[in-house]
């Protein structure tokens, strides 16, 4: 089983317009709602690949029932730590050039005792998990150091994957993780440096390995991705596909990587699966995850090379 821990769920309101005109009226062509969050997307991706997932994390009473229904419809059981208030709403505007503009709400508040409750939940559930994925932001007012606490709560038998950035990433690394999955922009922001070429990319990954990661899976967007554990490094070029939306692509990558890690796959196969799932996600219209059929189709055509 793969356990995913969602720190900051969100309702994603995705709207499509012909052209986004700031300061003028914009007419919506299509609109969709997704009950999401990085770790929730990962759990759905794992389930769509045919593997067992379970979701936990923080949830809010006013509209949290929609998240339970969404997960159950995907075959994912869940056990949340409930809080007063409402799940935040994020707006994603896509124009006719597939350009994405995001407006993100701030997360809800949680009481201090609820922080302890989630630590206890993770301790209990991760005992049965082959892999534990913790990803995303944190509730408003919660210090980045909570990432260190929650990773330390993961049972020692469970592999650990972190997908976050900045101080939260460094806090997770302090606790030690088996895999981290930043994208190029997140890594540049976290380290405060631009990654211009292969040498920069490997140097940045090695810095994270030195801070406590056993492996780094770095998404390069449309260029593909790199994975390294310090002694082995691989690159997988993404396929040229029609991009409907990049929303959830990184979460799809994490889902497939977690499945391969659960199977004990080689580093190169973790990368190949991750790129396949990430690419499949961007081709899926109005959905934060991918279809197994599209994943299999892309996976067959990908190749991995030494980096």
C-alpha positions as CSV (number, residue, x, y, z in Angstrom):
1,X,0.0,0.0,0.0
2,X,1.1,3.6,-0.7
3,X,0.1,6.2,1.8
4,X,-0.2,9.8,0.8
5,X,-0.4,12.7,3.2
6,X,-2.2,15.8,2.0
7,X,-1.2,18.9,4.1
8,X,-3.2,21.5,2.2
9,X,-6.2,20.3,0.1
10,X,-7.8,22.7,-2.4
11,X,-10.8,23.0,-4.7
12,X,-9.3,23.8,-8.1
13,X,-11.6,25.8,-10.3
14,X,-10.3,25.5,-13.9
15,X,-11.7,27.9,-16.5
16,X,-10.9,28.1,-20.2
17,X,-11.1,31.4,-22.1
18,X,-10.2,32.4,-25.7
19,X,-7.7,34.9,-24.4
20,X,-7.1,36.2,-20.9
21,X,-7.5,40.0,-21.0
22,X,-6.4,41.7,-17.8
23,X,-8.7,44.6,-16.8
24,X,-11.4,43.5,-19.3
25,X,-14.4,41.1,-19.3
26,X,-13.5,37.5,-20.1
27,X,-16.0,35.0,-21.2
28,X,-15.7,31.4,-19.9
29,X,-15.8,28.7,-22.5
30,X,-15.5,25.7,-20.1
31,X,-15.3,25.3,-16.4
32,X,-14.5,22.4,-14.2
33,X,-14.1,21.7,-10.4
34,X,-11.5,19.3,-9.0
35,X,-11.3,18.3,-5.4
36,X,-7.6,18.0,-5.2
37,X,-4.3,18.6,-3.4
38,X,-0.9,17.2,-4.4
39,X,-1.0,14.1,-2.2
40,X,-4.7,13.4,-3.2
41,X,-3.7,13.5,-6.8
42,X,-0.9,11.1,-6.1
43,X,-3.3,8.7,-4.4
44,X,-5.6,8.8,-7.4
45,X,-2.7,8.2,-9.8
46,X,-1.5,5.2,-7.8
47,X,-5.0,3.7,-7.9
48,X,-5.4,4.3,-11.6
49,X,-2.2,2.3,-12.1
50,X,-3.9,-0.6,-10.3
51,X,-2.2,-0.4,-6.9
52,X,-3.5,0.2,-3.4
53,X,-3.4,3.7,-2.0
54,X,-4.7,5.4,1.1
55,X,-5.0,9.1,1.8
56,X,-4.7,11.0,5.0
57,X,-3.9,14.6,5.9
58,X,-5.9,17.7,7.0
59,X,-9.5,18.3,5.8
60,X,-12.2,20.9,6.5
61,X,-15.8,20.3,7.5
62,X,-17.6,22.8,5.2
63,X,-16.8,21.1,2.0
64,X,-14.5,18.2,2.8
65,X,-17.1,15.6,2.1
66,X,-16.6,16.3,-1.6
67,X,-13.0,15.1,-1.3
68,X,-14.0,11.9,0.5
69,X,-16.5,11.2,-2.4
70,X,-13.9,11.9,-5.0
71,X,-11.4,9.5,-3.5
72,X,-13.9,6.8,-2.9
73,X,-15.0,7.0,-6.5
74,X,-11.4,6.3,-7.5
75,X,-11.1,3.4,-5.1
76,X,-9.0,5.2,-2.5
77,X,-9.9,4.9,1.2
78,X,-9.2,7.9,3.3
79,X,-8.8,8.9,7.0
80,X,-8.5,12.6,7.5
81,X,-7.8,14.9,10.4
82,X,-10.9,17.2,10.4
83,X,-10.8,20.9,11.1
84,X,-13.4,23.7,11.2
85,X,-13.7,26.0,8.2
86,X,-13.6,25.5,4.4
87,X,-11.1,24.1,2.0
88,X,-9.3,26.8,0.0
89,X,-10.2,27.5,-3.7
90,X,-7.6,27.9,-6.4
91,X,-8.4,29.4,-9.8
92,X,-6.6,28.2,-12.9
93,X,-7.2,30.1,-16.1
94,X,-6.2,28.5,-19.4
95,X,-6.2,30.5,-22.7
96,X,-6.2,29.4,-26.3
97,X,-2.4,29.1,-26.3
98,X,-2.5,26.7,-23.4
99,X,-1.0,29.3,-21.1
100,X,-1.9,28.7,-17.5
101,X,-2.5,31.6,-15.0
102,X,-3.0,30.6,-11.4
103,X,-4.6,32.4,-8.5
104,X,-4.1,30.5,-5.3
105,X,-6.1,31.0,-2.1
106,X,-4.4,30.8,1.3
107,X,-4.9,27.6,3.3
108,X,-7.1,27.2,6.3
109,X,-6.1,27.1,9.9
110,X,-5.6,24.1,12.1
111,X,-5.4,23.9,15.9
112,X,-2.1,22.8,17.5
113,X,-3.7,19.6,18.8
114,X,-4.7,18.7,15.2
115,X,-1.0,18.8,14.3
116,X,-0.3,16.2,16.9
117,X,-3.3,14.1,15.7
118,X,-1.9,14.0,12.2
119,X,1.5,12.8,13.5
120,X,-0.3,10.0,15.3
121,X,-2.3,9.1,12.2
122,X,0.9,8.9,10.1
123,X,2.7,6.8,12.7
124,X,-0.2,4.3,12.6
125,X,-1.0,4.2,8.9
126,X,2.6,4.2,7.7
127,X,3.3,0.9,9.5
128,X,1.2,-0.8,6.7
129,X,2.6,1.3,3.9
130,X,5.4,0.3,1.6
131,X,5.8,3.9,0.6
132,X,4.7,7.2,2.2
133,X,4.3,10.3,0.1
134,X,4.1,13.7,1.8
135,X,3.6,16.7,-0.5
136,X,2.4,20.2,-0.9
137,X,2.2,23.3,1.2
138,X,1.1,23.6,4.9
139,X,-1.9,25.0,6.6
140,X,-1.8,28.8,7.3
141,X,0.4,29.5,10.3
142,X,2.2,26.2,10.5
143,X,5.9,26.4,10.5
144,X,8.0,24.7,7.8
145,X,9.7,22.6,10.5
146,X,6.5,20.5,10.7
147,X,7.7,18.7,7.6
148,X,10.6,17.4,9.7
149,X,8.3,16.2,12.4
150,X,5.9,14.4,10.1
151,X,8.7,12.6,8.2
152,X,10.1,11.5,11.5
153,X,6.7,10.1,12.3
154,X,6.8,7.8,9.3
155,X,7.4,4.1,10.2
156,X,11.0,2.9,9.5
157,X,9.7,0.1,7.2
158,X,8.1,2.7,4.8
159,X,10.0,4.4,2.0
160,X,9.6,8.2,2.1
161,X,8.9,10.6,-0.8
162,X,8.8,14.4,-0.4
163,X,7.4,16.8,-3.0
164,X,7.6,20.3,-1.7
165,X,10.0,23.3,-1.9
166,X,11.9,25.9,0.1
167,X,12.2,25.6,3.8
168,X,9.7,22.7,3.8
169,X,12.0,20.8,1.5
170,X,15.0,21.4,3.7
171,X,13.0,20.4,6.8
172,X,12.1,17.1,5.1
173,X,15.7,16.5,4.1
174,X,16.7,16.9,7.8
175,X,14.6,13.9,8.6
176,X,16.0,11.9,5.7
177,X,14.0,10.9,2.6
178,X,14.3,8.2,0.0
179,X,13.2,10.4,-2.9
180,X,12.5,14.1,-3.5
181,X,10.7,15.3,-6.7
182,X,11.2,19.0,-7.4
183,X,10.8,20.7,-10.7
184,X,13.5,23.0,-12.1
185,X,11.7,26.2,-11.0
186,X,11.2,24.8,-7.5
187,X,14.8,23.7,-7.2
188,X,16.1,27.0,-8.5
189,X,13.9,28.8,-5.9
190,X,14.9,26.5,-3.1
191,X,18.6,26.8,-3.7
192,X,18.6,30.4,-4.9
193,X,20.5,29.7,-8.1
194,X,19.8,29.3,-11.8
195,X,20.3,25.9,-13.4
196,X,21.6,26.7,-16.9
197,X,23.1,23.4,-18.0
198,X,23.8,19.7,-17.2
199,X,26.6,20.6,-14.8
200,X,24.3,23.0,-12.8
201,X,21.5,20.4,-12.7
202,X,23.8,17.7,-11.3
203,X,25.4,20.0,-8.8
204,X,22.0,21.1,-7.5
205,X,20.9,17.5,-7.2
206,X,24.1,16.5,-5.4
207,X,23.5,19.4,-2.9
208,X,20.1,17.8,-2.1
209,X,21.7,14.4,-1.8
210,X,24.2,15.8,0.6
211,X,21.4,17.3,2.7
212,X,19.6,14.0,3.3
213,X,18.0,12.7,0.1
214,X,18.8,9.2,-1.2
215,X,17.7,10.1,-4.7
216,X,16.4,13.1,-6.6
217,X,13.9,13.0,-9.4
218,X,14.0,16.4,-11.1
219,X,11.3,17.3,-13.6
220,X,12.5,19.5,-16.5
221,X,9.0,20.2,-17.8
222,X,8.6,19.5,-21.5
223,X,12.2,18.5,-21.8
224,X,11.7,15.4,-19.6
225,X,13.3,14.6,-16.3
226,X,16.5,13.5,-14.6
227,X,17.0,11.0,-11.7
228,X,20.2,10.6,-9.7
229,X,21.4,9.0,-6.5
230,X,24.9,10.4,-6.7
231,X,26.5,7.4,-8.2
232,X,24.0,6.8,-11.1
233,X,22.3,9.5,-13.1
234,X,19.7,9.0,-15.9
235,X,17.8,11.2,-18.3
236,X,14.4,10.5,-20.0
237,X,13.2,12.8,-22.7
238,X,9.5,13.6,-22.8
239,X,7.4,12.9,-25.8
240,X,5.9,15.7,-27.9
241,X,2.2,15.6,-27.0
242,X,-0.7,18.0,-27.2
243,X,-0.8,19.8,-23.8
244,X,-4.3,20.3,-22.3
245,X,-3.0,21.4,-18.9
246,X,0.1,21.0,-16.8
247,X,-1.9,20.8,-13.6
248,X,-1.2,17.6,-11.7
249,X,1.7,16.5,-14.0
250,X,4.2,16.5,-11.1
251,X,1.8,14.5,-8.9
252,X,1.3,11.9,-11.7
253,X,5.1,11.6,-11.8
254,X,5.3,11.0,-8.1
255,X,2.5,8.4,-8.2
256,X,4.3,6.3,-10.9
257,X,7.6,6.7,-9.1
258,X,6.1,5.5,-5.8
259,X,4.7,2.4,-7.5
260,X,8.0,1.6,-9.1
261,X,9.8,2.1,-5.7
262,X,7.3,-0.2,-4.1
263,X,8.2,-2.8,-6.6
264,X,11.9,-2.3,-6.0
265,X,12.5,-1.2,-9.6
266,X,15.9,0.1,-10.8
267,X,16.4,3.9,-10.7
268,X,16.0,4.1,-14.5
269,X,12.6,2.5,-14.4
270,X,11.5,4.9,-11.7
271,X,12.4,7.7,-14.0
272,X,10.7,6.2,-17.1
273,X,7.5,5.5,-15.2
274,X,7.5,9.0,-13.7
275,X,7.9,10.7,-17.1
276,X,5.2,8.5,-18.7
277,X,2.7,9.4,-16.0
278,X,3.6,13.1,-16.0
279,X,3.3,13.2,-19.8
280,X,0.0,11.3,-19.7
281,X,-1.4,13.8,-17.2
282,X,-0.8,16.8,-19.4
283,X,-2.7,15.2,-22.2
284,X,-5.8,14.5,-20.1
285,X,-8.5,17.1,-20.5
286,X,-10.1,18.6,-17.4
287,X,-8.5,16.1,-15.0
288,X,-5.8,16.2,-12.4
289,X,-4.6,12.6,-13.1
290,X,-4.0,10.3,-16.1
291,X,-5.6,7.3,-17.6
292,X,-3.9,3.9,-17.4
293,X,-4.3,3.5,-21.2
294,X,-2.5,6.7,-22.0
295,X,0.2,5.9,-19.4
296,X,0.9,2.5,-21.0
297,X,0.9,4.0,-24.5
298,X,3.5,6.6,-23.6
299,X,5.6,4.3,-21.3
300,X,6.2,1.9,-24.2
301,X,7.8,4.6,-26.4
302,X,10.1,6.2,-23.8
303,X,13.8,5.5,-23.6
304,X,16.2,6.3,-20.7
305,X,19.9,7.2,-21.2
306,X,22.8,7.9,-18.9
307,X,23.1,11.5,-17.9
